[in-house]
Amino acid sequence: MTHMGPVSPERGDASVPGRPAGRPSDDEDLRESLAGLSRLASARLDLRALLTHVAEFAVRAIPGADGAGLTLLEEGRADTIVASTGFVREVDAIQYGLGEGPCITAAAERRTVRSHSLGRDPAWPRFGPQVHRLGVHSVVSLPLLTGEGVLGAMNVYARAENAFDTRAVELGELFAVPAAISVQNAQALARAQRLAAQLQSALTHRAVIDQALGILMSRSGCTPAEAFDKLRVMSQAQNRKAAVVAQQLLDEAVARARARHGSD
């Protein structure tokens, strides 16, 4: 396994024999991938879809890549995991099932991690041989870092050995910086959307509960506090949320009113 430090001499691009690393098309692929990231900011995508696009752009930006995946950390554990293609999902499932692998190392140690031959890499003695049998041999994992800390990591895989040279790592690190910002913005938007939905749900539930309390008060002449106690007791007895019981009371009252109106 090679970390950031002394690295092997640059080699030709693994996917196009004879082409030198750092050729102009590599830079163009990076520019187009970064442009794609910038367009994601205005796209109306949910968090998982946006992260999948980031992984797809990473494959284009990093020479030699066959697939990529992103993992976000929530409260110190892997949470949202996306992949650009099927074999990456399989590889990352092995990684998180075992609790060892390049993404885990990159996120925990906040540094770029690279392996030229996973099957022979002593860093992950259980993970490496398993993905070797799947025909996946090279990886570069990049932590997604912001001023607030590590968000997760991006794994970029290749089926060939020695797929990622010095230039590929450099391009990956250049891509990872704006990628982390895109991910952070997407997380913030997702949290805001969840909060808005929760607030809307709470307001809806409150309106239903208030109407149910009014029904109970009109039936028994009790005070608002006594009506609330009645609703709470009903909720506990039925083992259902108060909002659900309140909605049932409201539906029953509406049905009775309609029945009376129909009989007039």
Buried (B, 14 or more C-beta within 10 A) or exposed (E): BBBEEEBEEEBBBBEEEEBEBBBEEBBEBBEEBBEBBEEBEEEEBEBBEBBBBBBBBBBBBBBBBBBBBBBBBEEEEBEBBBBBBEBBBBBBEBBBEBEBBBBBBBBEEEBBBBBBBBBEBEBBEEBBEBBBEBEBBBBBBBBBBBEEEBBBBBBBBBBBBBBBBBBBBBBBBBBBEBBBBBBBBBBEBBEEEEEEEEEEEEEEBEEBBEBBBBBBBEEEEBEEEBBBEBBEEBBEEEEBEBBEBBBBBBEEBEEEEEEEEEEE
